[in-house]
Amino acid sequence: MSKIKLMPRDFLVLEGIYKYECLSWDQVYDLFFKHGENGKINSSEYMRKRLSYLCNKDYLEAVVIKDGRKVYFLKQLGIKEYRSHFKIVPDITDAKTGKLKRNYYRACELKKHPVLLPHQLKLIDFIIKAKAINSNYSHIMNKGFETKYRLMPDACLITNSFELFLEQDMDTERKKKLENKIAQYRHFFSNHFSENMALFFIINSKYPEKRAKLFGEILTIYMLDMFKDNFDAYIGTEDTLIEVLKYFNNKISIIYMQLKSIEKISVSKFGKIEDIYISQKFDFIIVKEETVFCIHYFIANRMSCFYNAFLFDNFKVAFNQVYPQYNIVYLMLYDSSLEAFQLMFTSIKTSFKYSKSNIHAMSIDNLIEYFST
């Protein structure tokens, strides 16, 4: 019997489904079939034929979930073909034990119960969008994350200098389970160092603000002291967090250039006030006459803003012992489009009894206007 011939794109489909653990019809189309030559958008008819062929020949298995979407998994023959084509070695040496261990997953290990698939597909959607923003991201799904700290994030996006841990929330886990999960994150991050790390809690809920508030409260209790320097956490919907990935550093740079053009102020980006008594990092530090403005850009419930606000009274005392000639103010900077900010900011002040005289909120537009006058 002659060997079945697979097309080059078939191998890419097998690789994609293996690395994401599964893919929906739409995801396969967007990743491998949608874009043709010269910007042409292809129809899905050719893809339908190829996926049907791969299923009929036992490379793939298709599962229809409750909402009607078709989801594809690799069968054992598909994994064998993927390993052969991409020259995946069967065994590698475990760095911890020195023993050989299997270097691939079996089909039964990748298969998921249909009830779990909406969560998995939402997570994959986010990763695909993130990679479209930054092609340097590689990803590790839940099964590929090995740690002695019992931490199992839903996924992790990695570059040479950055690790982004993803938790896809479907509003199904109760508070106690969330507390246990975040306690595990604290244990992990207390023993794990990378130059830059962040946590993304991706909220998929009918009531995203209420759900985000719950995450914020738990993170405040379990991890607030850790959100400083090169570690942060963000809580928001998929769209909000994609905006963080797209525009955060660019937005900081734009604001910085606007501030730099203003006379009679001194501004530094990602500045750190550091002395024998004090050490704290901010997105901007602005000095105008005898006032120092320590500024954080507040977006997607950014937890380092809460940390700095919570500690600011003590920080101010330490600062004034070293620099008694300056008044110091903490400023949360927000986009004018962030309608819920004032409510959130008022809640933060009430919850932690922040000093109303030294902690302020201001939109980006108002900030530029304030320092320009």
N, C-alpha and C positions, 0 to 999 in steps of 0.2 A: 504494500500500500504506500503510495507516494506521500511525502511529508506535506502538510498543509502550509501554503505560503502565506505569510503575514506581510502586510504592507508597512512601510516605515512609520506611518502615523499610528498604526495598530500598536506598535511597541511603545510609543509615547503615551497612548491611552492606558496600556497595562501599567506602565511606570507611574502615571499620575494616580490611578486608582489604588495602586499599592502604597504610595507615599502618603496619600490622604486617608487611606484605609477604606474609603468608599467615595463615590461621586454620584450626584444626581444626573439625570438626563441633561438639564440645563447647564450644569457645571462642566460636563464633558464637552458640550457644544461650545461654551464660551472659551474653554481652555484650548481646544484642539481643532475645532472645525469652523468656527464662526468667521474668522478673518482669512480672506483669500488674497490673491495677488492684487497689487495696486489699490489697496483699501477696499476691495470688493467684499460685501457681506454674503457669505454662502448660505444656501438653504440648508435645512437639516436633513434633507432626503438622503444624501450620501452617508451621513452619519448613521441614520436609521439602518441602512443596509449593512454597514460595517459592524455596528453593535449587535444586530441580529445574527450576523455571521459568527461573531466571537462568542455569543451565547450558545448558538447551535453547535459549535465545535468544542464546547465545554471550557473555554477560556474564562468566560464571565458568567455570573449569575445575576439576574435582574429580580429585584423585590419591589413590589408596589406597596407604598405605605398609605396610611389612613387618608391623607389629604390628596391622594391620587398620583403623587410623584413617583417616578421610577428611579430606583437607586441600584447602582451596579457595584458588585463585589468581585474580586478575583477568586476563581476556583483554583484547585491545586495545579492543574495544567497551565493556567495563566501565570501563576507564580513561578512555575518551572521555566516557562518561556521567558519571563521577565529576567530571571536570574541568569539564564544562559545568554541572552542577548546583551545584557549590561555587565556580564562577567562578574557577578556577585559571588564572592567566595563563600563556600558553605559554612565554614567555621572560622572563628577568630579566637585569639587568646584573651581571656578576661583579665583586665589590668589589675583587679583586686586579688583574684585567687590564683592567677597564673594557669588556670585550666582552660581547655578549649570549650567554647560555647557556640551554639548555633547562631548564624549571622543573618537569619531571615525568619519571617513569620509564616506559619502555615495558614491555609485558608480558614480553618476553624477558629484561629486566634484573631483574625481580622473581622470575622462576621459579627454583626451586632443585631440585637433584638430590634424589631421594627419600632417599638415604643421609644427607643433611644435615638432613632435616626433624625428626627427634627432638630434635636440639640446638636448632633454631629454636623448636619448640613449647614446650620446657622454659623457654626464655628468655622467650617470650611469656607463659607462665603466671606467671612471677615479676613481670613488668611489670604484668600485670592485677591481681595481688594487691597490689602496691605502690600502684597508683592507687586501689584500694579503700580503702587506709589514708589516702592523701593525694591528694585530687582535684586539687590544684594541680600535681601532676607532669605535665609533658609529656615525651614521649620521642622520641629519635632512634634509629632502627635503624642497623645497620652501614653501609648504603649511603649514608645521609644525613650521615655524619660526614666532614667534609673538613678536613684539616690538613696543613700542610707538613712535619710531623714523622713521617709515614708510620705514624701510629698508627690502628689500626682496631679499636676496642673492639666487642664484640658489640652493645652498646646503651648509651645514656646517658639517665638520668632527670634532669630539670632543673626547678628552680623559680627564682624571682627571685634567691635568695641561696644556692643550693646546686646542685652538680653531682655526680651519682653515676654512676660508670662501672661497667658490668656486664661481667663475663666469666663465661659459662656453661661450666663444665668438665664434660666427659662422660667423663673418665678415658681419653682416647684419645691425647692429645699427650704426647710424651716430654719428658724433662727439658730437653734442649737447646733444643727449640722453646719451652718455657715460659720459659727463660732469655732467649731473644731477645725474646719478647713483653714481659717485665718490663723488660728493658733499654730497649725503645722507650717504655714508660711513664715510665721515669726521665727520658729525654730530653724527652718531652713536658711532664711536670710541672715540669721545670727551667726551661721557657720559657713556661709557661702559668700564669696566676694567676686564681683566682676566690676569693671571700670564704670559701667553705667547699667542700671537695671530699673525696670518698671513693671508694675502690675496693672493689667487692664481688666476691669470687671465689666463685661459687655451685657447690658441689661436688655432682656426681651420680655416685656411685661405690659399689661394694659395700663398699669400705673407706674411708669418708670421713675417719677420723682419720689414716690413713696418707697419704692424698692431701693433706689440709690441712697435715700436717707438711712435705711436700715443698714446697708453696707457701710456707710460712713460712720454710723454709731459704733458698729463692731470693730472697724479698723481703728477708730479713735481709742477704744478701750484696749485693744490687743497690740497695736503696732505704731501708735502715734509718734513715739520717740524715735522711730527708725526712718521717718520721712524727711531726710535731709541730705545735703551734698549730692551724691550720685544715685539716690534711690527715691522713687516716687510711686504713687498709685493714682489711677484715674478711674472714675465710675461714670458710666453713661451708656446711652444707646449706641448701636453700631455706627450710625451716621455721625454722632458726636465724636466718637473715638477715632473714626477715620479722619475727621477734621483735625484732630490732635496730631495724627501721624503726618497729614498733608502739610499743615500750616504752622505748627507750633514754633519750630526753629526759624522759619521764614518770617513769621509774625514778630517774633522777638527782634530779629534783625531790622525789620522795617521800622518798628517803634524806636529802636536804638538810633537809626539814622535820622529819624525825625527829631529826636531829642538832641542829638549831636549838633544839629543845625541851629539850635537855640542858643543865643548869647547869654552870658551871665549865670550859666549853670555848668556844673561839672558832672558828667555822667559816665558810668562804667557798666559794661554788660557782663552778666554772670559774675558780679563782684562778690568778694568775700571780706567781711570785716573780721579781722583776726588779730588778737593780741594775747597777752599772757592770761587774761581773764575771760575773754570772749572769742567765739568763733561761730560765725553764721553766714550762710551763703544766700544771695538773692539774685533774681533775674536782672535787676537794675539797682544801682545805688546812685542817687542824685544828691548833690550838695548845692544848695541855693542859700547864699548868705550864711546864716548860722543854723540852718536846719538841714538835717540828713534824712532823706526819704529812702526807706528800704522797701523795694517794690517786688511783688510777685504777680505774675499773670495768672489769674484764676480762670480755669477752663475745666469742664468735665469733673467737677468736685475734686480738684487736685489736692491731695492730702497734705503735701508739704506746706500749702497755704495755711491749713488748720494748725499744723505743727508750729510754724513760725508765729502765728497769731497767739497760740496758747502760751508760748514761752516769752512773748515779747515784753511783758512787764519786767520780768527778771533780766532779760537781755538789756533793756533800757537802763536799769540800775547799774549793771556792770559796765555798760558803754559810758555812762556819765561819770563813773569813777575814773575812767581813763581819759575821756574827752569832755570835761565839765562845761566847756564853752559852747557845745552844740545841743540843740534840741533834736530829738530823733522821733520819727514817725514811721509806722508800718502801714503800707498801702496795698490793698488788693485791687488789682487792675482787671477790669472785665470788659468784654465786648458789649457794645450798646445793644446788640441783638439778644443778649442773654437776659430774657425777661424775668426769670425767676431768681436772679441774683440777689436783689435787695431782700427778698423774703428769706433766702438761705443765709445771707450775711447777718440779718437780725437774729435768726435762730442760733447761729454760732455764738454771737455775742451773749445772748441770754443763757445759753447752755454752759458757757465757760466763764461767765462774768468777766469778760474782757474789759480792759480799760477803754472807755469811750473816747478819751481825750487823745490817745496815741495810735488808735487803729482806725483806719478809714477805708472807704471803698470809692472808686472813681472809674468812670468809663474811659476808654482809650482816647476818645475824642476830647473829653473834658480835661484829661491829663495834658495833652499837647497844648490846649488853649490856656490852661492854668499856668504852665511854665513859660508860655510865650508872652504873657502879659506882665 
